Amino acid sequence: MKFLEKLTSKKGQVSMEIGILVAAAVAVAAIAAYFYASNVSNTGKQITNSTNQTTQALADAISDATSELSSYA
């Protein structure tokens, strides 16, 4: 009879399954955090490059406009 009780008892299996589930959740959270931090870093670099390009384009446009005005004077 004890053999049948051991087969139907799942106390150890349930705690192991919960442990595996928690470990998987922690692993997924760590991977997601890594990709989030990586994307934030890349986004900052892209914003800096875009800002520099826009500033240079505006500086070029102002330079062209002022050179045209000086040629009329």
Secondary structure, DSSP 8 states (H G I E B T S, - for coil): -HHHHHHH--HHHHHHHHHHHHHHHHHHHHHHHHHHHHHHHHHHHHHHHHHHHHHHHHHHHHHHHHHHHHHH-
